[in-house]
Amino acid sequence: MVNKTILGISGSPRKQSTEHVLREALNLMEERGCKTELFTVRGKNISPCRNCDYCIREKECILKDDMYELYPIFKDVQGIIIATPVYNGGVTAQIKAIMDRTRAAAAADIDFLKHKVGMAITVGGDRIGGQELAIQQIMTFFILNGAIPVSGGPFGSNLGANFWSHDTLKGVKEDEEGFRSLNKTIKRFHEFLEKYQ
Ligand SMILES: Cc1cc2nc3c(=O)[nH]c(=O)nc-3n(C[C@H](O)[C@H](O)[C@H](O)COP(=O)(O)O)c2cc1C
């Protein structure tokens, strides 16, 4: 039975490792009876926030770009998976722009993410390239906005799903440890969705 809808956001400008593992994550959620929706920044135009405060006054963003595809989706989902490549030990500029631009969503409805369940997936080219720092950025975004951040738990996943791509799609596909961390995180993500949504 389809009962929950999950939004997956890919923060990679390419159709490569991050999108691949996000699709795997969404498939795992579909196997658990969820409906899924994938939003990718690839080919999209999402400008950084200008802090013009138009959204505070008008309850919408002044920048009429592809972020407007994403704004309405937040309303209809119970869970959010943010997947990002690691760029300089953090999320990509595109993911950061999305996070910052949700200021307009919060201006319109301060509870736009409240009680929704969130998890993170990161993909680094290096084995220890800042994956957990990038996850922390995503978890902070969830906490700030009242979402429930879910980790994979101790003994194998810890903060969430972390992948080592060796900068190739083949590399990520062969990352058994990464998939172990993904499976553990998805299991808990689903448990939290069942309990809190
Ligand atoms: C601008 C830039 C910065 C990067 N910085 C890091 C980094 O700090 N740590 C890391 O492990 N990999 C880094 N990488 C490598 C990517 O994270 C890696 O290639 C990843 O697999 C890309 O994901 P994608 O295949 O989904 O695009 C960087 C890549 C780019 C383009």
The ligand as a Tripos MOL2 file, in Angstrom:
@<TRIPOS>MOLECULE
LIG
   31    33     1     0     0
SMALL
NO_CHARGES

@<TRIPOS>ATOM
      1 C1         34.6910   21.2700   -7.0890 C.3       1 LIG1
      2 C2         34.8690   19.8860   -6.5430 C.ar      1 LIG1
      3 C3         35.2880   19.7230   -5.2540 C.ar      1 LIG1
      4 C4         35.4520   18.4450   -4.7360 C.ar      1 LIG1
      5 N1         35.8270   18.3080   -3.4310 N.ar      1 LIG1
      6 C5         35.9130   17.0680   -2.8940 C.ar      1 LIG1
      7 C6         36.2130   16.9180   -1.5080 C.ar      1 LIG1
      8 O1         36.3970   17.8640   -0.7470 O.2       1 LIG1
      9 N2         36.2740   15.6570   -1.0160 N.ar      1 LIG1
     10 C7         36.0650   14.5500   -1.8000 C.ar      1 LIG1
     11 O2         36.1180   13.4260   -1.2980 O.2       1 LIG1
     12 N3         35.7830   14.6720   -3.1290 N.ar      1 LIG1
     13 C8         35.6940   15.9010   -3.6800 C.ar      1 LIG1
     14 N4         35.3380   16.0440   -5.0030 N.ar      1 LIG1
     15 C9         35.0550   14.8280   -5.8060 C.3       1 LIG1
     16 C10        33.5730   14.4880   -5.8650 C.3       1 LIG1
     17 O3         32.9700   14.5060   -4.6050 O.3       1 LIG1
     18 C11        33.3700   13.0850   -6.4630 C.3       1 LIG1
     19 O4         33.9470   12.9940   -7.7370 O.3       1 LIG1
     20 C12        31.9190   12.6610   -6.5150 C.3       1 LIG1
     21 O5         31.8430   11.3150   -6.8660 O.3       1 LIG1
     22 C13        31.1330   13.4890   -7.5140 C.3       1 LIG1
     23 O6         29.7880   13.0620   -7.5120 O.3       1 LIG1
     24 P1         28.9580   12.8400   -8.8730 P.3       1 LIG1
     25 O7         29.6470   11.7430   -9.5940 O.co2     1 LIG1
     26 O8         27.6160   12.4620   -8.4370 O.co2     1 LIG1
     27 O9         28.9690   14.1120   -9.6100 O.co2     1 LIG1
     28 C14        35.2010   17.3070   -5.5450 C.ar      1 LIG1
     29 C15        34.7760   17.4940   -6.8890 C.ar      1 LIG1
     30 C16        34.6080   18.7550   -7.3730 C.ar      1 LIG1
     31 C17        34.1240   18.9350   -8.7960 C.3       1 LIG1
@<TRIPOS>BOND
     1     1     2 1
     2     2     3 ar
     3     2    30 ar
     4     3     4 ar
     5     4     5 ar
     6     4    28 ar
     7     5     6 ar
     8     6     7 ar
     9     6    13 1
    10     7     8 2
    11     7     9 ar
    12     9    10 ar
    13    10    11 2
    14    10    12 ar
    15    12    13 ar
    16    13    14 ar
    17    14    15 1
    18    14    28 ar
    19    15    16 1
    20    16    17 1
    21    16    18 1
    22    18    19 1
    23    18    20 1
    24    20    21 1
    25    20    22 1
    26    22    23 1
    27    23    24 1
    28    24    25 2
    29    24    26 1
    30    24    27 1
    31    28    29 ar
    32    29    30 ar
    33    30    31 1
@<TRIPOS>SUBSTRUCTURE
     1 LIG1         1 GROUP 0 **** ****
